[in-house]
Amino acid sequence: MAVALRYAARTNIGLGSKSRNEDSAYAGPELLVLCDGMGGHAAGDVASSLVVGELVHLDGESHGADDALDILEHALEEANNRLADVMEVYPDSDGMGTTCIAMLRVDSKLAVANIGDSRAYLLRAGRLTQITTDHSFVQKLLDEGRISQEEAQHHPQRSLVTRVFTGRPEDHPDLSLRELREGDRVLLCSDGLTDYVSTEVVTEILAEPGRTPGQVADALVHTALRASTRDNVSVIVADAVSPGEGTSKPQVVGAASERRGTRPLSHLSPAEKAAALSREAAGTSEIAEAPVLAEEQSRPWVRWLRRVGIGVAVAVVLVAGGWAAWTWSQQQYFVGEQDGRVTIYRGISQDVGPLRLSTAEEQTEVLVEDLPDYYRTRVQDTLSADGREGADRIVADLRALTPAACVPTVLLPDGSTTTQVPDDMATTTADSLAEATAGRAEPGPGSPLDDLLRDSLAAGSGALGGSAGDTSDVAPTGADDARPTATVVWPEGCP
């Protein structure tokens, strides 16, 4: 049986250092889309709003359930191609990308596509199910069984994504087709919610009876802000209701709603749309056509003076514009490679002829060759940052991915520490040195630790194991589990 959607979309810039909202969301009777933009000197708002703009034509078109997934996949492929068009025309936008969750409703069927770490959930009969899979470093650790769900919630690398739309041909979303039942509630959200609010709290808010989608969406955003979310937070809440009871007016929030012109998005060609979105991201208005100057004077010297005056005015504008662009470029930061090491640069990664627009501000000790393949390539292609503080966070995340960041501290029975476990010792693990040393008594005559040390020394030879002239083998007393035990403490964040 066919159903309709009653929906609400909400967004907030969050409490972090971002000065603009890089999320975009669209909710319509047959289409739900949420994108979380990232990266690039033009910032992610261009990427997220462009992808949303390329999908809105699907809302209101007639589709069959059999071809809904193919139609959605083709539209997303075209949207990804438009990202490539923008980056080709505007080099400063190179490196931008966006996550995307798109849902196309056909009767009671729901075609779902997702790429990145934005999420979609389905609440049915009080039970919440995540219906998308994150494309992230932490999800990979979860799939391999190296960390638990609880550890994933607070993992320091949870913001590192492995697949988003970047304009490359290999950027493909996951696709699925689901049955929508009356009474179901669907949630689409960016990681500004899920990185700061637990699944249990989200379930409690979604399942509270009597709340409309708008009230639920407001409560989710408010809860994320109370949890001090530092990222943009965007949500779409949609209820499956009987036909005729759904919402009919589309809602657009975030970067896609901040259009400064009056010309509808659907009436622009791809090239015009790319130019308009790039101008919006830079905060400039629509470019007006130059006025036509009438030749009111026919005398040659008057025309010559006018041309000189126009030339001088153009030169002044170009110089002023060049100086403003240079000043802006020197307020940007990105992370790249220098002499094989991860390096923080000030400026932008593009050069203008012989003029370099960036300088190395800090070369770190992190070796690029120690990084996993995916992140090594990202660093070599440069990672744009949101200011110097953002560059430092990127370096910290990369440092945690290197083998050097995961060297354990080994606490020996005598209280000393090392980085290697002796071959003749059993091992146990602890979350911290404080936990490993808690309750330990200082070794003294007759203490259990003193007895353990004596047993371990008795198993040796020479000056420590017995008399200098004793060359006979001395076997340790007891079974293998009587060996002295070393406690291993891994640094936080190591898988």
N, C-alpha and C positions, 0 to 999 in steps of 0.2 A: 504494500500500500504506500502511496506517495506521502511524503511529509514536506513541511515547510520549515524555514529557519527563523527563529526570533533571536536577534544577536545584538551585541554591543562591543565596541572597540575603544580601548583606553590606552594612554601612554603617558610617561613622565620622563624628564631628562635625567632623573636620579640625583644622587648626592655627591658624585665624583667630580673630576676636573673637566669633564666634557662641557664645552660651551654651546653645543647644539645637539639636537636629537638626530641620531643616525639610524633609528628604527623607522620603518614605514609599515602601515597596516591598512588593509581594505576589507570591509565586510559588506557583502551584498546578498540578495536573495538566493543566488546560486553559486557565489564565489567567496571564499575566505582566503586571504593572503596575508602573511606576516614575514617581514624581512628585517634582518639585523645587519646593517652595513658596517664595514670595517676597512681600515687601511687606506693608503694612498694619500698624497698631499692634498687632494681635493676632498678628502674625508669620505666616509662611507655613506653619507646621506644621499650623494648622487647615485651610488650603486643601488641602494635599497629603493629609492623612489623611482628609478628607471625601470627596475624589474617589475614593481607594482604597476607602473604605467603601461608596461607591455602586456600585462595580463588582464586588465580591467575589461577589455572587449569581450572576454569569455562570459561575463555576467550578462544575462539576458539573451544570449544566443541559444538556439535550439540544438541540443546534443542528445545523442542516444547513449544508453548505458554501455553499449558494447564498444563504442569508440571514444568514450570520455577520457580514458587514460592516454590514448594516442594523441588526442587533441591537447590535453594538458602538457604532455611531454614535448610536443612540437612547439607550443607557446613558450615554454621555459627555455627550450633550445634557442628560439629567436631572441628571447630576452638576454640570454648569455651572449649571443652574437652582438647585441646592441652595446653591451659593456665593452666588447672588443673594439667596436666602432668609436666609442667615446675615448678610449685610451689611445687609439691611433691618432685621432684628431687633436686631443688634448694630452700631451705627454705628462703634465703634472698630475694627472689622475692615474697614472700607471701604478699598479699594485693594489688598487682598491678591489673590494669584493663584497659579497653579501651572502648570508644564510638565506634560506627561503623555505617556508612551508606554504603550500597551496592546496586548497580543497575545492573541488568542483562537484556540486550536487546535481544529480540527475534523478528525479523522482525520489526513491529511497536509497539510491546508491551514492556513495561518496568516493570519488577518485582522489587519492592523496599522493602528493609528491613532497619530498623534503631533502634538503642538503644543508649540512652544517650542524650546529648544536642548539638551534631553536627547537622547541618541542611541541608535540600535540598529544593531548590526553583525551580519553573517552570515559565519562562517568555513566555507568549503567547499573541500575538497581543498587546504588550506594557503593559500588566498587569502582575504583579508579584504575585505569590501565593506560600505560604510555604506549601510543600506537606509532611512534617514530623511534628511530635509533640514532643516537648522536654520532656524528662523524668527528670524533675528537680523540686526542691522545689518551685521556682518562678512560674513554669507552673501550679503547683497544686493550688497556690494562685489565679492565673488567672482563672482557671477552676471553682473555687469556688466563683468568683466574688469579691474577697477581695481586689484586686488591679487592676489598669488599665494597658493598654499596655504601656503607657508612664512611669508609675511607675516601671513596670517590667524592662524597659530598663536600669534603674539606681539603681535597688534594690541591697542592699549590699550582699544579699545571692544568687545572680544570678548564682554563680559558683557551687552551691551545687546540685549534681545530685542524683537522686533516683534510677536509674537503668543503669548499664553498664555490659559489659562482664567481669566477675571476675573468671570464671572457675566453678561457682556453677550451679547445674542443673536447678535452677529456673530463670536463666538469659535468657529470651526469647525476641527477637526483635518484633517490630510491622511489619506487612507485608501488602502490598497492590499491586495491579496491575493497571497500567495506560496505556493509549493510547498515543503514541508519534506521533506528526504531523510534517511534514516538515516545518521548520521555527521556531520551538520551541527552546528555549535555557534553559539548565539545569545548576544549580549551586549547588555544594556540598561544604560545608565550615565548618571549626572548629569554636569554639566560640571565638577564637582570632580575628575573623572578626566581628561577630555579637554582641559581647559585647562592641565593641568600635566604630562601624560604624552603623549609623541608616539605617533602611530599605529603607527610601526614597533615601538616597545617593546610596545604593546598586542598587536600581531599576534604578536610573539615569545612573549609569555606565554600567549596563547590557543592557539597552535599547539604548545606543548611537549607531547610525547607522554606518555601514562601518567598525566596529572593529572586528578583528578576535578573536577567543577564547583565544589565547595567549596574545593578547593586553589587553583584558578585565581582564584576570587573573592577569596580571602584575599590572594593574591599581587598582584592588581590594586590592592586597597585599600592594602596595605603599600607598593607602589611609589609611589602617589600621595602618601602621607605622607612618604616619603623625598624626594619632589620638593617638599615643603613646601606642599602644597595648603592654601589658606586658606579653602576652602569645604567644606561637607558633601560627602562622597563616598559614593555608593551604586552598587552593581552587582548585576545578576542575570545569572548564567551558566546556560544551559540547553543540554543535549545532546539531540539527537534519537536515540532508541534504539528497539529492538524493543518491541512491545507486551508488557507484563508486566515489563519491566525498568526502568520509570520510577519516579520518586518519587511517593508517594501522599499524604504529609503536607504541607499548606500551610505556607509560611514567611512571616512578616510582620516587617519590620524598620523602624526609623526612627520617625517621629512616630506612625504608625498603630498601632505595637505598644505604645506607652506609655499604655495605657488604665488608668485608675485604678479604674473600677467593675467589676462582675462581670456586668452585663447584656450579653448579646451584641449586637453592632452591628446585626445583621440584624433584631433584634426591636424596634428603636426606630423610631418614626415620624420623618419628615424634620424636624419641629419639635423633637422630643426629641433627635434626633441632633445638630442644630445647636447646641442648648443645651449638650449634654454636651461636644461638641468645643470650644466656646468656653470652658467652665469648665476643661477640661483645659489649654488653651493658657495660661490665666491662672494655672494651678497651684493651683486650688481643688478641694476634694473635692465629691462629690455632695451636693446640698442635701437634707437630711432634712426630713420633714414636722414641723411644729411640734407639740409635745406638747399634748394637750388638758388644760386646767386644770379640775379638778373644783371645784364651788362647795361647799366643805366647811362654810362658815359662812353662815348665812342672814341675819345682821344686815347692814343696809345700809352702815354705816360700815366694816365689814370689807371688803365688796366694793369700796367706794370707794377704800380704801387700797391694795387689791391692783391696781386699775386704774391708780392714780397711779404705783405702783411699776413696773408694766409699762411705762407711758408713759415714765417717766424712763429705764428701761433701754433702751428702743427709741431714745430720743433720743440717749443716750450712744453706742450702736452706730452710729447714722447719722452723728453728728459724727465719730467715730473713722474710720468707713469713708470719709467724704467727705475727711477730711484725708489718709488713706492714698492715696486716688485722686488727689488734687491733687499730692501729693509724687511719685507715680509718673509723672503726666503731665508734670511738669517735668524729668523725666530722659529724655524722648523728644525726638527731632529729626526734622524733615522739611524738604524743599526745596520752595519755592513761588515765587510772584511778588509783588513789591512795586514799585510805580511803574515797571513794565515791565522790571525787572531780576530775575535769578535771585537768590533770597534764602534764607539758612539760618534756619530758625525753631526755637525751643526750645519744646516742648510738643506738643500734638496739634491737628490741624486743625479739630476740631469745637468749637463754642461751646455753652455751657449758658445759654440766655436772654441776658441782658446780660453774662454773665461770659465773658471771653475766656480760652481755655486755652492760648494761644500768644503768644510775643513774637518779633519779628524780632531775631535775634542778629547777623547779618552780611549786608549787602546787597553783592553782588558787582558787578563791572563787566560781567558777561555779560548782553547784551540778549536777552530772551525772543523778540523778533521775528526775531533772527538764527538761531534754532534751526530744524532741519527740522520740518515740520508735526507729525509723530508725537510728537516730543519736546517741542515747544511745548505740545501738549495735555496731555502727561503732567505737565509742570511746573505748568501752570495748574490741574490737578486735584490737585496736590501729590504728591511722591514721598517716602515714609517712609524713614528711614535707620536703620542700626544704630549709634546713638550719633553723637557729633560727628565722629569719624573717618570714619564711613560717609558723613555728609553732605558732608564735604570731598571724598571720592572721587567722589561723584555730581557735584559741581560741576566737578571736574577733567574728568570724562568729558564733561559738557555743554560746557565751555569748548573742548574739542578738536573739537567738532562745529560751531563757529561759523567764519565766514569769516576772522575776525581771527586765529584760531589757526593758519591755514594761509597766512600771508604769508611768502614765501621770502626768504632772504638771498642777494643777488647779489654775487659777488666779481669785481671788475673787474681788468683786466690790471695796473693800477698798484698793486694791493694794497688799494685802498679797497673799501668795501662800500656797497650801496644795496638798495632793495627793488624796483626796476624795471630791466628789461633795456633798455639803449639800443638804439634802432632800427638803428644801424649795426654791431651786433655779432652774431656767431654765439653759440650757447649750447651748454653741456654741463652735465651734472648730476653731483652728488656726494652721498654719504650724510651728510657732515659737513664743517665748515670745516677740520678737521684734515686730512681726506683731500684737500680742494681745494687746500690750501696745501702739502701734502707735496711735497718735492723742488723747490719753487720757489726760485730764487736771487734775491737782492736785485738790483734793476735797477742796472746800471752801464754805463759806456761800453763799447761793443763786445759786450755780452751779448745773447743772443737776445731777452730781454724788453725790453732797451733798443731793439733794432732794431724790435720789434713796436710799441712805443710811438711811435717816430719815424714808422713807416709810418702809424699811425693819425692822428698829428698832421698829417702831410703832406697828408692828405685833407681837412683842415678849411680854415678861412679866417681872416683877421684876424691878431691877434697870435699865435695858436697855430699857424695853418696856414701862415704865410709872412710876407712883408713886409706892413706895414700898408696899403700902396697897391696890393697885388696883387689884382686883382679877377677874374683869369682862373680858369676852372674847372680844378681839379687832380684828375684821376681817380686812384683808388687803384690801386696796382700789383698785378698778379696777378689771379686769378679770385676768385669769391665766397668760396671756402674759405680765402682768405688774409686774410679780415677778422679783426680781434682777437676773441678769444673770452672771454665772461663765463661764470663757473661758477655754477650755480643750486643752492642747498642748501635743501631743504624741511624744515620741522620734523618731528620724529618723530610718526607717527600720522596724518599727512595722507594722504588717499587719492590 
